[in-house]
């Protein structure tokens, strides 16, 4: 997972992947079939581990709490010391050629699934009166997830954690009131 996270799908060499796992190329193919399947497993691990903040954020009692937890989780995960900066789901396939189209499509679906989960949660907030009836849950979810993905890109570019958190806080000051 860390090799893909740091180097992206195409940048991760078989030698680097097998060295990180402590296995031979033959064993890697026997266990995972191919590099794309190994990437799928790495993405699952990332989603459950470092990216698990999204699932926890959706459980927050208010929509503002959800958005705050998503952005704080993004800042924390994408700037953690001794880990690659950025997000596996964002960085993983930004630069992929046609042979990497399956991974690019996988990551687009992964990002869209996250946005859909947030949209569903914001719809519940509208239904429960936590967000005003005129709020567009889809637009608000796209706003929060796009901001989170932008944080990830900025983190990968070396922007400091404090600055990213200040930017997230500034965005949340414009949160729609009920």
trRosetta pair geometry for C-beta under 8 A, 3 or more apart (Angstrom, degrees):
i j d omega theta_ij theta_ji phi_ij phi_ji
1 4 6.1 -61 -153 41 31 106
1 5 5.9 32 152 -23 67 113
1 42 4.2 168 -96 -155 66 91
1 45 4.9 -108 -74 88 139 127
1 46 5.5 168 -156 -59 122 89
1 49 7.6 66 152 46 169 141
1 88 7.0 -46 -174 -95 84 156
2 5 5.3 -54 -140 39 32 116
2 6 6.0 25 162 -15 67 109
2 20 6.7 -163 63 -155 100 143
2 83 7.3 -117 -124 -144 102 70
2 84 6.4 155 -159 -14 72 110
3 6 6.2 -59 -144 40 25 104
3 7 6.0 -20 172 21 63 116
3 12 4.8 99 138 -134 98 113
3 16 5.1 154 -148 135 132 106
3 17 5.3 -172 93 -92 159 62
3 20 4.9 -137 -41 -16 126 160
4 7 6.7 -78 -129 57 20 81
4 8 7.0 -14 -171 174 59 8
4 9 6.3 20 -147 -87 98 51
4 12 5.0 -35 -91 -51 56 155
4 17 7.8 44 -50 -100 83 105
4 39 5.8 140 -118 -123 148 82
4 42 4.8 102 24 128 148 159
4 43 7.9 -83 117 -56 153 71
4 88 6.1 54 113 -143 99 111
4 92 6.1 19 162 -122 100 100
5 42 7.8 -144 -37 164 84 121
5 46 6.9 154 -78 -101 114 131
5 83 7.6 -39 125 177 146 87
5 84 4.3 166 126 45 100 142
5 86 7.6 165 178 82 80 92
5 88 4.3 -60 -104 -83 82 99
5 91 7.2 74 -164 70 49 126
5 92 7.5 -39 -102 -78 41 90
6 12 8.0 108 67 -86 77 94
6 84 3.9 -148 -83 -91 71 133
7 11 3.5 -144 168 110 89 108
7 12 4.5 138 82 -68 122 65
7 13 7.7 -61 143 -5 163 67
7 16 7.0 58 1 108 160 161
8 11 4.3 73 55 20 92 111
8 12 6.7 -155 81 -20 42 87
8 91 5.6 -113 -85 145 89 84
8 92 5.5 149 -140 -146 63 29
8 93 6.8 151 -165 -68 98 29
8 94 6.8 -88 -122 35 134 83
8 95 6.4 33 160 51 166 90
8 96 7.8 -150 163 -65 118 86
9 12 6.3 -62 -157 23 21 108
9 35 7.8 114 -172 144 86 112
9 39 5.6 23 -120 -117 100 149
9 92 5.3 63 -34 174 92 79
9 93 5.3 19 6 -84 129 76
9 96 6.0 11 66 -94 124 117
9 100 5.6 134 104 -146 133 125
9 103 4.6 108 -120 146 168 162
10 95 6.6 -98 43 104 130 83
10 96 5.5 165 -29 -113 121 69
10 97 6.8 96 -100 8 150 87
10 100 5.5 -67 -62 -67 106 150
11 95 7.8 58 -37 75 104 114
12 16 5.9 -128 -163 81 65 124
12 17 5.6 70 161 -59 107 103
12 35 7.7 162 93 -163 108 118
12 39 7.9 151 55 -89 146 101
13 16 4.4 95 57 7 86 102
13 17 6.8 -153 92 -4 45 86
14 17 5.6 -56 -144 40 32 112
14 18 6.0 25 161 -14 69 108
14 25 5.6 41 160 -115 123 110
14 28 7.2 173 -159 76 93 158
14 35 6.8 -93 -87 -85 88 117
15 18 6.2 -57 -141 41 25 102
15 19 6.1 27 158 -20 62 111
15 25 8.0 -34 -82 -70 51 110
16 19 5.8 -55 -143 37 27 112
16 20 6.3 28 158 -20 63 108
17 20 5.9 -58 -151 35 28 110
17 21 6.4 11 157 -5 64 111
17 28 6.7 87 117 -130 112 152
17 35 7.3 171 -1 -126 171 92
17 38 6.6 66 -174 140 144 153
18 21 5.8 -63 -145 47 33 103
18 22 7.9 -140 165 29 57 8
18 23 5.6 -103 -155 78 82 66
18 24 6.2 12 -168 -166 135 14
18 25 5.4 -70 -68 -71 155 58
18 27 7.6 116 -138 61 107 96
18 28 5.2 -96 -94 -39 95 137
19 22 7.4 31 -176 -72 30 40
21 28 6.8 119 62 -92 150 102
23 27 4.0 -112 174 89 115 133
23 28 5.7 143 100 -55 118 77
23 31 7.3 10 141 0 168 141
24 27 4.6 99 54 6 77 101
24 28 7.0 -134 98 -6 43 85
25 28 5.5 -51 -149 33 34 115
25 29 6.5 31 154 -15 66 103
26 29 6.0 -57 -151 38 30 107
26 30 6.3 29 151 -19 65 109
27 30 5.5 -54 -144 38 33 113
27 31 6.0 25 159 -15 67 110
28 31 6.0 -61 -144 41 26 104
28 32 5.9 -28 175 28 65 112
28 38 6.6 -3 -175 -79 102 142
29 32 6.9 -78 -124 58 21 75
29 33 6.7 10 -166 -165 58 8
29 34 6.8 27 -128 -83 79 44
32 35 7.8 70 112 -89 129 19
32 37 4.6 169 169 98 86 107
32 38 4.2 49 163 -69 163 81
32 41 6.5 -104 -122 1 116 139
33 37 4.4 51 58 21 110 156
34 37 5.3 97 54 10 68 100
34 38 7.2 -126 104 -3 38 91
35 38 5.5 -55 -150 37 35 114
35 39 6.3 40 151 -23 67 103
36 39 5.5 -50 -150 33 34 114
36 40 6.6 40 149 -23 64 99
36 102 5.6 15 -144 94 144 131
36 103 5.9 -135 -128 -61 91 97
37 40 5.4 -44 -150 29 37 116
37 41 6.7 37 151 -16 64 101
38 41 5.7 -54 -154 36 34 111
38 42 6.4 36 148 -20 66 106
39 42 5.4 -53 -146 37 35 114
39 43 6.3 37 153 -22 67 103
39 92 7.4 126 -165 -170 118 126
39 103 5.7 -13 114 -116 158 119
39 106 7.7 120 115 80 114 155
40 43 5.7 -53 -149 34 30 112
40 44 6.6 34 150 -20 62 102
40 106 6.7 -104 -97 -156 86 154
41 44 5.6 -49 -151 33 34 114
41 45 6.5 34 150 -18 65 104
42 45 5.6 -54 -150 37 33 113
42 46 6.3 37 150 -21 66 105
42 88 7.2 -138 135 -169 102 148
43 46 5.5 -50 -145 36 33 114
43 47 6.2 38 154 -23 65 104
43 88 6.6 -170 -109 129 68 126
43 89 6.9 95 -141 -86 101 82
43 92 7.3 28 -89 -107 106 171
43 106 7.1 -174 0 143 172 122
43 107 7.5 -137 -116 -90 142 78
43 110 6.4 -98 -180 -96 132 155
44 47 5.7 -54 -148 34 29 113
44 48 6.4 17 157 -8 64 109
45 48 6.1 -62 -147 44 29 104
45 49 5.7 5 162 1 67 120
46 49 6.1 -69 -131 52 23 96
46 50 5.6 -36 -156 49 69 101
46 51 5.1 54 144 -2 77 117
46 88 4.6 -83 -138 48 165 150
46 89 7.0 180 117 -40 138 90
47 51 4.7 -47 -117 77 35 128
47 52 7.0 91 150 -70 43 62
47 89 7.9 78 -77 -61 85 126
47 110 7.5 -123 -80 -154 124 117
48 51 7.5 37 15 63 21 86
48 52 5.7 22 177 -75 29 108
49 52 6.0 -108 143 -19 4 112
50 53 7.9 -30 161 -7 44 98
50 77 5.0 120 176 -148 95 114
50 80 7.7 -122 -133 9 116 148
50 83 7.3 148 -108 -166 142 152
50 88 7.7 107 73 0 131 116
51 54 6.1 -7 165 2 80 110
51 77 6.8 95 -85 -162 47 163
51 87 7.5 83 -92 -153 106 99
51 88 7.4 -92 -46 43 124 107
51 89 6.8 74 -100 -16 148 126
52 55 5.6 -45 -166 33 64 111
52 56 6.4 58 141 -14 80 104
53 56 5.5 -60 -149 45 40 111
53 57 5.8 47 152 -30 73 106
53 69 6.8 -163 173 158 96 88
53 70 7.2 139 127 -120 103 40
53 72 7.8 -140 -176 90 141 74
53 73 2.8 165 148 -153 152 142
53 74 7.4 -148 85 -44 141 49
53 76 7.3 134 -75 62 158 119
53 77 6.3 -137 2 -38 135 129
54 57 5.6 -52 -144 32 30 114
54 58 6.6 33 157 -23 63 102
54 70 6.4 44 -113 -118 68 88
54 73 6.9 -167 -54 102 50 153
54 114 5.7 -67 -154 -140 157 107
54 117 7.0 81 157 88 114 141
54 118 7.8 -81 -161 -61 102 99
55 58 6.1 -51 -152 28 29 112
55 59 7.3 27 150 -18 58 106
56 59 5.9 -61 -163 31 37 113
56 60 8.0 62 142 -44 62 81
56 69 6.7 -126 109 167 87 136
56 73 7.4 149 64 -86 109 145
57 60 5.9 -22 -171 -15 47 113
57 65 7.9 -178 -163 133 69 70
57 66 5.3 94 157 -154 87 59
57 69 3.5 177 -120 104 89 115
57 70 4.5 113 175 -62 165 68
57 73 6.0 -106 -53 -3 124 142
58 66 6.0 43 -110 -134 35 111
58 117 5.9 -62 -91 152 148 107
58 118 6.9 -123 -96 -94 99 57
58 121 4.9 -138 -149 -75 88 148
60 65 3.4 -160 163 120 131 110
60 66 4.6 -165 53 -67 120 57
60 68 7.5 153 -141 54 170 93
60 69 5.2 179 -49 -3 137 140
61 65 5.9 43 52 39 62 157
62 65 4.2 100 57 3 82 105
62 66 7.0 -137 98 -7 46 82
62 125 7.1 78 -168 -125 49 119
62 130 5.5 -172 -141 -160 73 131
63 66 5.4 -46 -151 29 36 116
63 67 6.5 33 153 -14 66 102
63 121 7.2 150 -111 132 76 92
63 122 5.6 75 -130 -118 120 73
63 125 3.8 51 -57 -130 116 167
63 130 5.2 147 -8 124 101 120
63 131 5.1 23 3 -52 161 110
63 140 7.7 5 179 144 130 146
64 67 5.8 -53 -147 39 34 108
64 68 6.1 35 154 -20 66 108
64 172 7.1 98 -157 -163 90 106
64 175 5.3 62 -110 -180 102 159
65 68 5.6 -53 -141 39 29 113
65 69 6.1 27 159 -17 65 109
66 69 6.0 -62 -148 39 24 107
66 70 6.3 25 154 -21 63 107
66 118 7.0 148 154 -140 127 86
66 121 5.6 159 -129 132 160 139
66 122 7.4 -145 79 -70 152 76
66 125 7.6 -117 9 -54 138 138
66 144 7.9 16 118 -169 93 168
67 70 5.7 -53 -146 34 30 112
67 71 6.4 20 160 -11 65 108
67 144 4.9 -116 -125 -116 93 134
67 172 6.2 156 119 -111 118 101
67 175 6.7 168 67 -110 154 119
68 71 6.2 -63 -148 41 26 103
68 72 6.0 21 158 -14 65 113
68 172 6.0 64 -88 -123 80 152
69 72 5.8 -55 -136 43 29 108
69 73 5.9 32 160 -21 64 110
70 73 5.9 -60 -147 39 23 111
70 74 6.3 25 154 -21 62 107
70 118 7.0 28 -83 -106 155 130
70 144 5.8 63 83 164 149 118
70 145 7.6 -71 170 -85 145 58
70 148 5.7 -72 151 -78 103 137
71 74 5.5 -50 -146 34 32 114
71 75 6.4 33 155 -18 65 103
71 144 7.2 -105 -53 -160 96 88
71 147 6.6 -24 -101 116 109 117
71 148 6.1 -129 -98 -88 59 85
71 151 6.9 136 -150 -34 76 159
71 168 3.9 151 163 -154 131 128
71 171 7.2 -179 -109 67 157 126
71 172 6.9 -137 32 -52 157 118
72 75 5.8 -52 -147 37 32 110
72 76 6.1 30 155 -17 65 110
72 165 7.2 44 -114 -124 68 97
72 168 7.0 164 -64 128 53 157
73 76 5.7 -56 -142 40 29 111
73 77 5.9 21 162 -14 67 113
74 77 6.1 -59 -138 41 24 104
74 78 5.8 6 170 -5 63 119
74 87 7.3 -34 -146 -71 87 127
74 148 4.2 -157 -77 -149 158 90
74 151 4.8 90 132 83 125 139
74 152 6.2 -89 -170 -55 105 86
74 168 7.6 160 65 -93 111 140
75 78 6.5 -70 -138 45 19 99
75 79 6.1 -18 174 13 59 122
75 151 5.9 -78 -76 179 68 139
75 155 7.5 170 -136 -74 48 129
75 161 6.0 102 171 -153 98 77
75 164 4.7 164 -124 114 102 118
75 165 5.0 89 -163 -75 165 77
75 168 6.0 -95 -46 -16 129 148
76 79 6.9 -87 -144 49 15 89
76 80 6.5 42 161 -66 60 92
76 161 7.7 58 -96 -144 40 119
77 80 6.2 -25 -148 -22 28 115
77 83 8.0 -76 -174 108 55 152
77 87 7.1 56 112 -99 115 85
78 85 5.9 58 168 -168 69 63
78 86 5.5 32 -151 -103 100 8
78 87 5.6 -45 -94 -53 109 79
78 151 6.2 147 43 128 154 91
78 152 4.8 -146 -105 -116 148 64
78 155 3.6 114 139 67 113 168
78 156 7.2 -72 -172 -42 109 72
78 164 7.6 -137 80 179 118 169
79 85 6.0 29 -104 -127 46 97
79 155 5.0 -117 -65 -140 82 119
79 160 7.4 77 -144 -174 140 35
79 161 4.0 161 127 -83 158 95
79 164 6.6 -175 -41 32 141 147
80 83 4.2 25 86 33 107 128
84 88 7.8 90 78 -68 132 79
84 91 7.9 -126 142 62 129 159
84 156 7.9 11 159 -113 89 88
85 155 4.7 -147 178 146 99 89
85 156 5.1 166 112 -98 90 43
85 158 7.2 101 92 -81 165 42
86 90 6.4 -125 177 73 95 111
86 91 4.5 63 141 -42 137 136
86 152 5.1 74 -157 174 58 81
86 153 6.8 44 -126 -99 99 27
86 155 5.4 178 -71 88 46 96
86 156 2.9 34 -69 -70 119 108
87 90 4.1 65 72 16 108 105
87 91 6.1 152 70 -2 52 91
87 149 7.1 -96 41 -127 148 60
87 152 3.6 -34 -5 -145 112 143
87 155 7.8 85 -28 58 76 127
87 156 7.7 -89 12 -45 58 116
88 91 6.4 -62 -121 52 22 94
88 92 5.1 44 173 -55 61 114
89 92 6.2 -16 -110 7 16 123
89 107 5.6 163 -160 -150 63 95
89 110 5.2 -128 -140 114 116 130
89 111 5.9 149 157 -69 115 84
89 114 7.8 81 148 -18 163 143
90 94 7.0 23 153 -54 62 111
90 107 7.8 157 -86 177 19 125
90 111 7.3 87 -84 -89 68 127
90 149 5.2 155 -102 -149 131 87
90 152 4.5 123 28 108 154 142
90 153 6.3 -112 149 -60 141 78
90 156 7.8 -146 95 -21 117 140
91 94 5.9 -50 -146 -4 37 117
91 152 7.2 -131 -32 151 92 112
91 153 7.9 156 -72 -99 83 62
91 156 5.7 150 -82 -96 129 155
92 103 6.8 -121 142 164 106 113
92 107 5.3 -179 76 -92 119 145
93 96 4.6 -21 -160 -23 80 134
93 100 6.3 -178 -137 151 98 118
93 103 4.9 -178 -92 123 129 95
93 104 4.2 -177 161 -95 135 60
93 106 7.6 133 -30 59 155 86
93 107 4.5 178 25 20 127 146
93 108 8.0 -82 81 -32 137 77
96 99 7.9 -122 174 74 91 60
96 100 3.2 -117 -171 98 114 135
96 101 6.9 170 124 -65 122 36
96 103 6.1 -165 -120 75 159 108
96 104 4.7 -152 59 -57 142 111
97 100 5.6 92 51 16 56 102
98 101 5.6 -8 -164 -36 47 112
100 103 4.9 -47 -174 42 81 113
100 104 5.8 88 126 -26 86 98
101 104 5.4 -55 -144 39 35 115
101 105 6.1 35 157 -18 69 106
102 105 5.8 -55 -147 39 28 109
102 106 6.2 34 151 -24 63 106
103 106 5.3 -48 -143 34 34 117
103 107 6.3 29 158 -15 66 104
104 107 6.1 -58 -150 39 27 106
104 108 6.4 30 151 -20 63 106
105 108 5.6 -51 -145 35 33 113
105 109 6.3 33 154 -17 65 106
106 109 5.9 -60 -154 38 28 110
106 110 6.3 31 148 -23 65 107
107 110 5.2 -46 -142 34 37 117
107 111 6.3 37 157 -17 66 101
108 111 6.0 -53 -148 38 30 108
108 112 6.2 27 153 -15 64 110
109 112 5.6 -57 -142 42 30 110
109 113 6.1 38 155 -26 65 104
110 113 5.8 -50 -148 31 27 113
110 114 6.8 29 152 -18 59 102
111 114 5.8 -53 -156 33 34 113
111 115 6.6 32 149 -16 65 105
111 145 7.1 131 -178 167 85 127
111 149 6.9 37 -142 -85 127 133
112 115 5.5 -53 -148 38 36 113
112 116 6.2 41 151 -23 67 103
113 116 5.5 -51 -147 34 32 114
113 117 6.5 36 153 -21 64 102
114 117 5.8 -52 -151 32 32 112
114 118 6.6 28 152 -14 64 105
114 145 6.0 141 111 -126 105 130
115 118 5.7 -56 -150 38 34 109
115 119 6.2 38 150 -23 67 106
115 141 5.3 115 -171 143 73 108
115 142 6.0 41 -156 -91 128 58
115 145 4.4 -91 -93 7 88 168
116 119 5.4 -50 -144 35 33 115
116 120 6.4 36 155 -20 65 102
116 141 7.7 90 -89 150 15 153
117 120 5.9 -51 -151 33 30 112
117 121 6.6 29 150 -17 62 106
118 121 5.6 -55 -151 37 35 112
118 122 6.3 31 152 -16 68 106
118 141 4.0 148 104 -140 102 102
118 144 6.0 -143 173 75 152 128
118 145 6.0 -179 29 -50 153 109
119 122 5.7 -57 -146 40 31 108
119 123 6.3 37 152 -24 65 103
119 137 5.1 107 -162 135 68 98
119 138 5.0 27 -133 -100 126 56
119 140 7.8 137 -111 68 65 79
119 141 3.8 -88 -70 -4 70 165
119 142 7.8 31 -75 -35 108 71
120 123 5.6 -49 -148 31 31 115
120 124 6.7 35 150 -19 62 101
120 137 7.8 106 -65 150 11 139
121 124 5.6 -50 -155 32 34 114
121 125 6.7 38 145 -22 64 102
121 141 7.9 126 51 -97 86 115
122 125 5.1 -45 -149 31 41 117
122 126 6.6 45 149 -20 66 96
122 131 6.4 20 -169 -5 80 158
122 135 7.3 -117 168 132 107 125
122 137 3.7 161 105 -145 106 95
122 140 5.2 177 -159 84 160 124
122 141 5.4 -144 10 -57 139 96
123 126 5.6 -48 -153 33 36 112
123 127 6.3 36 149 -18 66 106
123 137 4.3 -124 -65 28 66 176
124 127 5.5 -54 -146 39 34 114
124 128 6.0 21 157 -10 68 111
125 128 6.0 -61 -140 46 27 102
125 130 3.9 -79 -161 72 84 116
125 131 4.4 64 123 -4 106 105
125 135 7.9 -41 99 85 104 150
125 137 7.4 147 50 -107 96 112
126 129 7.9 45 179 -65 27 21
126 130 7.5 -74 -55 57 23 73
126 131 4.7 -47 -79 74 64 105
126 132 7.5 -21 -127 84 81 27
126 133 6.4 101 -170 -116 97 39
126 135 5.4 -149 -94 65 110 108
126 137 5.7 -103 -15 -56 129 113
129 178 6.6 66 163 -157 67 134
130 178 6.3 -108 174 -81 26 132
131 135 4.2 -59 154 31 117 161
131 137 7.3 129 79 -85 156 86
131 140 7.5 -102 -143 -11 155 174
131 176 6.3 56 -148 93 94 118
131 178 6.2 -131 -127 -94 18 84
132 135 5.2 121 63 -27 72 98
132 176 6.4 -106 19 153 106 118
132 177 7.3 48 -33 100 116 49
132 178 5.3 162 -58 -144 73 46
135 140 6.1 7 177 -33 105 141
135 176 5.6 153 -103 103 115 159
136 139 3.9 43 100 19 120 114
136 140 6.3 157 86 -15 64 87
137 140 5.7 -58 -142 42 31 111
137 141 6.0 34 158 -21 67 108
138 141 5.8 -55 -145 37 27 110
138 142 6.3 26 155 -17 63 107
139 142 5.7 -55 -147 37 31 110
139 143 6.3 37 151 -24 64 105
140 143 5.5 -49 -149 32 32 117
140 144 6.5 27 156 -15 65 104
140 176 7.2 -78 -103 10 130 128
141 144 6.0 -55 -146 38 31 106
141 145 6.1 20 160 -9 67 111
142 145 6.1 -59 -139 45 28 103
142 146 5.8 29 160 -21 65 112
143 146 6.0 -59 -144 37 21 108
143 147 6.4 22 156 -18 60 109
144 147 5.7 -57 -150 37 29 112
144 148 6.4 30 151 -20 64 106
145 148 5.4 -50 -146 36 37 114
145 149 6.3 36 154 -18 67 102
146 149 5.7 -51 -145 38 33 109
146 150 6.3 36 152 -20 64 106
147 150 5.6 -54 -148 37 31 114
147 151 6.5 39 150 -24 63 101
147 168 7.1 121 153 -114 121 74
147 171 5.6 112 -140 -165 152 170
148 151 5.5 -48 -152 30 33 115
148 152 6.7 36 149 -20 63 102
149 152 5.5 -49 -153 32 37 116
149 153 6.6 37 150 -18 66 101
150 153 5.6 -50 -148 35 36 110
150 154 6.3 34 153 -15 66 106
151 154 5.7 -59 -148 41 30 110
151 155 6.1 34 153 -23 66 106
151 164 5.3 94 -149 -163 97 116
151 167 7.2 174 -98 86 93 124
151 168 6.6 22 -89 -67 138 107
152 155 5.6 -51 -145 34 30 113
152 156 6.5 30 155 -18 63 104
153 156 5.8 -55 -151 36 31 111
153 157 6.5 28 149 -17 63 109
154 157 5.5 -59 -150 39 35 112
154 159 4.1 -20 161 24 96 141
154 164 6.1 160 99 -99 125 105
154 167 7.9 22 72 42 170 162
155 158 7.8 98 -180 -32 30 10
155 159 6.1 -78 -84 58 36 87
155 161 7.8 44 -117 -86 103 61
155 164 6.2 14 -72 -78 90 156
159 163 5.4 -107 175 83 96 126
159 164 5.7 114 117 -58 112 96
160 163 4.7 88 65 10 86 104
160 164 7.0 -156 96 -6 43 88
161 164 5.8 -61 -148 38 30 110
161 165 6.2 27 157 -18 67 107
162 165 5.8 -56 -147 37 30 109
162 166 6.4 34 153 -22 64 104
163 166 5.6 -50 -149 33 33 114
163 167 6.6 34 152 -19 63 103
164 167 5.7 -54 -152 35 33 112
164 168 6.5 34 150 -18 66 104
165 168 5.5 -51 -147 37 36 112
165 169 6.2 38 152 -20 66 104
166 169 5.7 -53 -147 37 31 113
166 170 6.4 35 152 -22 64 104
167 170 5.6 -50 -149 33 32 114
167 171 6.6 33 152 -19 63 103
168 171 5.7 -54 -152 34 33 111
168 172 6.4 28 153 -17 66 108
169 172 5.7 -59 -147 39 32 109
169 173 6.8 45 151 -33 63 97
170 173 5.8 -44 -157 16 34 116
170 174 8.0 22 151 -8 57 99
171 174 6.4 -66 -173 34 40 104
172 175 5.4 4 -170 -43 59 111
